[in-house]
Amino acid sequence: MFVKSFAIAAISAAAILGSNFQAEGRNLTESSKEIDVSRFSNGSIVIMNEERSDNPEFVHTQYAFIDQKCGSVIVDHYGSRIDPNDRQLKQTEQRMCAEIATNDNDG
């Protein structure tokens, strides 16, 4: 019974990863401090790394969002390829940055 449950869970996980699944993680890390934010304009997205998978529609992209309030925020994006010039993506990242800045100021 346990083996059957594990097999179903593994198949479900593979199906989720193979689909157009998108998840993102944001964090301020030591590597983000190494990015010279003065080299980039405010609101820039800088792709740091992109790993392809067997599914051509699924990639793992690590990028930095540059903002004067937040500095550089590293984002791990799992899903379809991103366009660093996408206006909607930049607006989303600016909202997230504003939330981070607000939370930092609150204590």
HUNORJO-V875842 format. One record per helix or strand. SS is the DSSP state (alpha for helix, beta for strand). FROM is the first residue (numbers start at 1). TO is the last residue. If there is no record, write none. Layout:
BEGIN
ss=SS from=FROM to=TO
ss=SS from=FROM to=TO
END
This chain:
BEGIN
ss=alpha from=2 to=18
ss=beta from=23 to=27
ss=alpha from=30 to=33
ss=alpha from=37 to=39
ss=beta from=45 to=52
ss=beta from=59 to=67
ss=beta from=71 to=79
ss=alpha from=87 to=106
END
